[in-house]
């Protein structure tokens, strides 16, 4: 398995430096990762570094808690697109999920989707599955499946529980096949990465990408 093709090589720590981004992008180019996922501040720099390659630039919106106003997320998305982002990993309003306010969430996604679609960018919706009930995850599958997002993403990596096999299996069961799954958060070994892919994940968000690739060479 070419595990690198599944990986969004990621650095989203609050202390991220330019040196971190140079290292991330260099490694992504050397390993042909699917994308680099970087804080919004570094989208423009990353885009220049991976220009003329197949590596995409992803950034996060409403990160990491998702409770910024819809208008704020719109502004973040527009600026990220201007800076050159190819893919937008959007944290939905987790508080709204917990308050069972699905009308708010429908309004949120229906506001964001036309902007992203008009610019032909990829949208990954982060639902933070590790802190949701199964019923809440299924409702998310229904809502964002109907909205036609590109990916449903398990986690930000900031909750106590990241990606799990159970969550990926549940999401795949309740999501139309046209919508992909990105597993993220706590993926530190090739064995776990492959299990997630086998369970239905199409993309992996990883900060331990090099370790996973090295392990894959020994185990495959």
C-alpha positions as a printed Julia matrix, in Angstrom:
220×3 Matrix{Float64}:
   0.0    0.0    0.0
   1.25   3.48  -0.89
   0.33   4.95   2.47
   1.83   8.36   1.64
  -0.91   8.99  -0.91
  -3.48   8.92   1.9
  -1.71  11.34   4.24
  -2.32  15.02   4.95
   1.07  15.86   6.52
   0.03  18.11   9.36
   1.33  20.71  11.79
  -1.33  22.66  13.69
   0.29  23.34  17.04
  -0.18  26.91  18.36
   3.6   27.42  18.43
   4.1   26.61  14.72
   7.05  28.48  13.19
   8.16  29.17   9.63
  10.91  26.58  10.14
   8.23  24.0   10.96
   6.44  24.82   7.71
   9.64  24.59   5.64
  10.31  21.16   7.16
   6.7   20.03   6.64
   6.54  21.07   2.99
   9.98  19.64   2.21
   8.97  16.29   3.69
   5.66  16.36   1.83
   7.44  16.9   -1.48
   9.99  14.17  -0.76
   7.3   11.63   0.16
   4.51  12.7   -2.22
   1.96  13.15   0.55
  -1.57  14.05  -0.54
  -1.45  17.43   1.17
   0.06  19.58   3.86
  -2.35  20.86   6.5
  -1.19  24.12   8.04
  -2.5   27.02  10.14
  -4.1   29.82   8.06
  -1.11  32.1    8.66
   1.11  29.78   6.62
  -1.13  28.99   3.62
   0.56  31.45   1.28
   4.06  30.29   2.23
   3.09  26.62   1.89
   1.5   27.2   -1.5
   4.74  28.67  -2.81
   6.78  25.79  -1.41
   4.69  23.01  -2.99
   4.04  24.82  -6.28
   4.39  22.66  -9.4
   3.81  19.47  -7.41
   0.82  17.22  -6.7
   0.85  18.17  -3.01
  -2.25  20.16  -2.05
  -2.44  22.85   0.63
  -5.11  22.4    3.29
  -5.89  24.74   6.15
  -8.31  24.82   9.05
 -11.37  27.0    9.57
 -12.99  27.67  12.96
 -10.22  25.66  14.55
 -10.13  23.94  16.98
 -13.52  24.34  18.71
 -15.81  25.35  15.86
 -17.84  27.89  17.78
 -16.77  31.02  15.91
 -19.62  32.87  14.21
 -20.69  31.78  10.75
 -19.62  35.21   9.45
 -16.14  34.67  10.94
 -15.85  31.29   9.22
 -16.89  32.91   5.94
 -14.12  35.49   6.33
 -11.57  32.78   7.17
 -12.57  30.75   4.12
 -12.35  33.72   1.76
  -8.91  34.7    3.06
  -7.64  31.11   2.89
  -8.79  30.82  -0.72
  -7.14  34.14  -1.59
  -3.9   32.86  -0.03
  -4.06  29.72  -2.18
  -5.66  26.97  -0.08
  -6.88  23.98  -2.09
  -8.71  22.25   0.75
 -10.59  23.66   3.74
 -10.95  21.61   6.94
 -13.9   23.29   8.65
 -14.75  22.63  12.3
 -18.53  22.79  12.63
 -20.17  24.3   15.68
 -19.8   21.46  18.19
 -21.8   23.42  20.78
 -24.72  23.5   18.34
 -24.51  19.71  17.96
 -24.56  19.28  21.74
 -27.55  21.67  21.96
 -29.36  19.67  19.27
 -29.58  22.84  17.16
 -29.56  21.22  13.74
 -31.23  24.24  12.16
 -28.21  26.36  13.08
 -25.88  23.72  11.68
 -27.87  23.5    8.45
 -27.7   27.28   8.12
 -23.96  27.18   8.77
 -23.15  24.6    6.1
 -25.61  26.12   3.61
 -23.82  29.45   4.03
 -20.31  28.04   3.6
 -20.85  25.55   0.77
 -21.67  27.99  -2.07
 -18.52  30.03  -1.38
 -16.3   26.94  -1.46
 -18.06  25.38  -4.44
 -17.87  28.6   -6.48
 -14.08  28.51  -6.11
 -13.98  24.73  -6.76
 -12.18  23.98  -3.51
 -12.43  20.84  -1.37
 -14.35  20.99   1.91
 -13.7   18.62   4.8
 -16.16  18.91   7.68
 -14.69  18.17  11.13
 -17.29  16.84  13.57
 -15.05  15.81  16.52
 -16.44  12.28  16.7
 -14.57  11.43  19.91
 -16.87  13.66  21.98
 -20.13  12.88  20.16
 -22.64  10.12  20.78
 -23.33   7.6   18.02
 -26.71   9.25  17.46
 -25.04  12.65  17.02
 -22.5   11.19  14.57
 -25.31   9.63  12.52
 -27.19  12.95  12.44
 -23.98  14.62  11.21
 -23.7   12.01   8.45
 -27.27  12.77   7.4
 -26.83  16.56   7.44
 -23.42  16.83   5.79
 -24.13  13.97   3.43
 -27.2   15.83   2.16
 -25.11  19.03   1.88
 -22.69  17.21  -0.42
 -19.41  17.93   1.36
 -16.27  16.24   0.01
 -15.07  14.69   3.28
 -16.37  14.09   6.77
 -13.4   14.31   9.12
 -13.36  12.62  12.52
 -11.33  14.96  14.69
  -9.23  18.07  15.22
  -6.65  16.23  17.31
  -7.44  18.52  20.24
 -10.17  16.45  21.92
  -9.32  13.7   24.4
 -10.34  11.06  21.85
  -9.13  11.23  18.24
  -9.79   8.9   15.35
 -11.17   5.46  16.21
 -11.99   2.44  14.09
 -15.5    2.4   15.54
 -16.15   5.99  14.45
 -14.86   5.38  10.91
 -16.99   2.24  10.57
 -20.08   4.08  11.87
 -19.54   7.07   9.57
 -18.96   4.86   6.53
 -22.15   2.93   7.29
 -24.27   6.1    7.42
 -22.59   8.2    4.73
 -23.22   8.02   1.01
 -20.31   6.47  -0.89
 -19.74   9.68  -2.85
 -18.51  11.41   0.32
 -15.1   10.48   1.64
 -13.81  10.12   5.19
 -10.74  11.72   6.72
  -9.53  10.14   9.95
  -7.42  12.39  12.13
  -6.08  12.59  15.66
  -3.72  10.14  17.34
  -2.66   8.21  14.24
   0.92   7.32  15.11
   1.56   3.88  13.57
   1.27   2.27  10.15
  -0.76  -0.59  11.61
  -3.44   1.78  12.92
  -3.33   3.87   9.74
  -3.94   0.79   7.58
  -6.77  -0.37   9.87
  -8.47   3.01   9.44
  -8.13   2.82   5.66
  -9.46  -0.73   5.63
 -12.42   0.48   7.73
 -13.28   3.13   5.15
 -11.0    6.14   5.6
  -9.88   7.8    2.37
  -7.47  10.33   3.91
  -5.46  10.49   7.13
  -4.44  13.58   9.04
  -1.05  12.83  10.61
   1.82  14.59  12.32
   3.69  11.26  12.62
   3.68  10.81   8.85
   7.37   9.97   8.39
   7.25   7.3   11.08
   4.16   5.77   9.44
   5.81   5.71   6.03
   8.97   4.1    7.42
   6.93   1.44   9.19
   5.02   0.73   6.0
   8.27  -0.05   4.16
   9.14  -2.67   6.76
   5.68  -4.24   7.08
   4.34  -4.18   3.53
